[in-house]
Amino acid sequence: MSETGGSQKVSPKARRRSLRGRVSWSIAVPLFVLGLGLLYTIGAVGYEVGTLASPKAGLFPTLVGVLLLSASGFRLCEEIARPSPGPEPLGPAWWRVPALCGAIGVFIFLLKPAGYLIASTAMTVLLITFLGRRRRWTVVGIALATAAVSYYFFSLLGVPLPSGPFPF
């Protein structure tokens, strides 16, 4: 449990959650994102920005960098002013987060060599399988339908997708 606002004691549990007892993760992460945002913004300003009326290649990256800097800066100030409680312990389904990231990685890996339809079908099968139990044929049907519908809408929008072994 977290302690009340007036107490200055640091519990052993809270001390373990900090980085070597000095800086807590809740401050280190926004500080790290602030540093990345600063590097990103410096790189983005190197491109020609232009104006809102006539944007150039660097306008969108610069706006993203400024947004990243402001969001991480506000989060860092908020965390310093009012520290948040420590993280909850991992639950029994903690493995789902890295598994979902792995499914997206499979999609990225398969996209060019196998094409959009195969890669998106494989990713959807993995996502549905990791998120809950369903019958195999239901999972395959949902994955095929999702891939076909998304491919149809992307083709309506004129987005070129990797075809892989299929001619379409």
Stockholm file with secondary structure:
# STOCKHOLM 1.0

chainA/1-168         MSETGGSQKVSPKARRRSLRGRVSWSIAVPLFVLGLGLLYTIGAVGYEVGTLASPKAGLFPTLVGVLLLSASGFRLCEEIARPSPGPEPLGPAWWRVPALCGAIGVFIFLLKPAGYLIASTAMTVLLITFLGRRRRWTVVGIALATAAVSYYFFSLLGVPLPSGPFPF
#=GR chainA/1-168 SS CCCCTTCCCCCHHHHHTEETTTEEHHHHHHHHHHHHHHHHHHHHHTSCCBCSSSBCTTHHHHHHHHHHHHHHHHHHHHHHHSCCCCCCCCCTTTTHHHHHHHHHHHHHHHHHHHCHHHHHHHHHHHHHHHHCCCCHHHHHHHHHHHHHHHHHHHHHTTCCCCCTTSCC
#=GC SS_cons         CCCCTTCCCCCHHHHHTEETTTEEHHHHHHHHHHHHHHHHHHHHHTSCCBCSSSBCTTHHHHHHHHHHHHHHHHHHHHHHHSCCCCCCCCCTTTTHHHHHHHHHHHHHHHHHHHCHHHHHHHHHHHHHHHHCCCCHHHHHHHHHHHHHHHHHHHHHTTCCCCCTTSCC
//
